[in-house]
Amino acid sequence: QVQLVESGGGLVQAGGSLRLSCAASGRTLSSYAVGWFRQAPGKEREFVAAISWGGGSKYYADSVKGRFTISRNNAKNTVYLQVISLKPEDTAVYYCAADANRIGSHTPYDYWGQGTQVTVSS
């Protein structure tokens, strides 16, 4: 099994930026495709971005294209989500998830972190 821990969230003003991290332990993260999701209060969880095992393929939700960048450093067992030009509607708990065999916006990822709160003030 792999354990995931997100960090890097916080309170920022609109237009600001953050770098979220998803650190893995227990198994090497290179064995997993990783996705980022978010859930705002009163809303369903939604897909944000995903990255393939070696980092060669990346996928984004239309709402974040051009503002969010997913990357990974397998040597550090960490996946990142760089977020810029933040908007109040980006406010949510951000989760990372990992799956050994599948990748995508609708993949039922096997492993999930506990989430990190991102709050964007207007």
C-alpha positions as CSV (number, residue, x, y, z in Angstrom):
1,Q,0.0,0.0,0.0
2,V,1.0,3.6,-0.5
3,Q,0.1,6.4,2.0
4,L,-0.4,9.9,0.6
5,V,0.0,13.2,2.5
6,E,-0.9,16.5,0.9
7,S,0.5,19.8,2.0
8,G,0.9,23.4,0.7
9,G,-2.6,24.7,1.0
10,G,-3.5,27.9,2.7
11,L,-5.2,31.3,2.4
12,V,-4.3,33.4,-0.6
13,Q,-5.8,36.4,-2.3
14,A,-7.3,36.1,-5.8
15,G,-4.6,36.1,-8.4
16,G,-2.1,34.5,-6.0
17,S,-0.4,31.2,-6.4
18,L,0.4,28.0,-4.4
19,R,2.3,24.8,-4.9
20,L,0.6,21.8,-3.5
21,S,2.6,18.6,-2.7
22,C,1.5,15.0,-2.5
23,A,4.1,13.0,-0.7
24,A,4.0,9.2,-0.7
25,S,5.3,6.6,1.7
26,G,5.1,2.9,2.0
27,R,5.8,2.2,-1.7
28,T,7.6,4.0,-4.5
29,L,5.3,6.6,-6.2
30,S,6.6,5.7,-9.6
31,S,4.4,2.6,-9.5
32,Y,1.3,4.8,-9.5
33,A,-0.5,7.2,-11.7
34,V,-1.6,10.2,-9.6
35,G,-4.6,12.5,-9.8
36,W,-5.6,15.7,-8.0
37,F,-9.2,16.3,-7.1
38,R,-11.0,19.0,-5.2
39,Q,-14.2,19.4,-3.2
40,A,-15.8,22.7,-2.4
41,P,-18.4,23.0,0.4
42,G,-21.7,21.7,-0.7
43,K,-20.4,20.4,-4.0
44,E,-19.3,17.1,-5.4
45,R,-15.7,16.2,-5.7
46,E,-14.3,17.1,-9.1
47,F,-11.3,16.0,-11.1
48,V,-8.5,18.6,-11.4
49,A,-5.5,17.0,-13.0
50,A,-3.6,13.7,-13.5
51,I,-0.2,12.5,-14.4
52,S,1.1,9.2,-15.7
53,W,3.6,7.0,-14.0
54,G,6.6,8.5,-15.7
55,G,5.2,12.0,-16.0
56,G,5.0,11.9,-19.8
57,S,1.2,12.3,-20.0
58,K,-0.8,14.9,-18.2
59,Y,-4.5,15.6,-18.1
60,Y,-6.4,18.7,-16.9
61,A,-10.0,19.7,-16.2
62,D,-11.0,22.5,-18.6
63,S,-11.6,24.8,-15.7
64,V,-7.9,24.8,-14.7
65,K,-6.1,24.5,-18.0
66,G,-3.5,27.2,-18.3
67,R,-3.5,27.9,-14.6
68,F,-2.6,24.6,-12.9
69,T,0.4,22.5,-13.7
70,I,0.9,18.9,-12.5
71,S,4.4,17.4,-12.2
72,R,6.2,14.7,-10.4
73,N,9.6,13.9,-8.9
74,N,9.7,10.2,-8.5
75,A,13.1,10.4,-6.9
76,K,11.4,12.4,-4.1
77,N,8.3,10.3,-4.2
78,T,6.3,13.5,-4.6
79,V,3.7,14.9,-7.0
80,Y,3.1,18.6,-7.2
81,L,0.3,20.8,-8.3
82,Q,1.4,24.4,-9.1
83,V,-1.6,26.7,-9.1
84,I,-1.5,30.2,-10.3
85,S,-4.0,33.0,-11.0
86,L,-6.2,31.6,-8.3
87,K,-9.9,32.5,-8.2
88,P,-12.3,32.4,-5.3
89,E,-14.1,29.5,-7.1
90,D,-10.9,27.5,-6.7
91,T,-11.6,27.4,-2.9
92,A,-11.8,23.7,-1.9
93,V,-10.1,20.9,-0.2
94,Y,-7.6,19.4,-2.6
95,Y,-6.9,15.7,-2.5
96,C,-4.3,13.6,-4.3
97,A,-5.0,10.0,-5.3
98,A,-3.0,7.2,-6.7
99,D,-3.7,4.1,-8.7
100,A,-1.3,1.4,-9.9
101,N,-3.1,0.5,-13.1
102,R,-5.4,3.3,-14.2
103,I,-5.4,7.0,-14.9
104,G,-8.1,9.4,-15.8
105,S,-10.8,11.8,-14.5
106,H,-13.2,9.0,-13.7
107,T,-10.7,6.5,-12.4
108,P,-11.7,5.0,-9.1
109,Y,-8.2,5.6,-7.6
110,D,-7.3,3.1,-4.9
111,Y,-5.5,5.4,-2.5
112,W,-6.3,8.9,-1.2
113,G,-4.7,11.5,1.0
114,Q,-6.5,13.4,3.7
115,G,-6.6,16.7,1.7
116,T,-5.2,20.2,2.1
117,Q,-7.4,23.3,2.3
118,V,-7.1,26.0,-0.3
119,T,-9.0,29.2,0.4
120,V,-8.9,32.1,-2.1
121,S,-10.2,35.5,-0.9
122,S,-11.6,38.1,-3.3
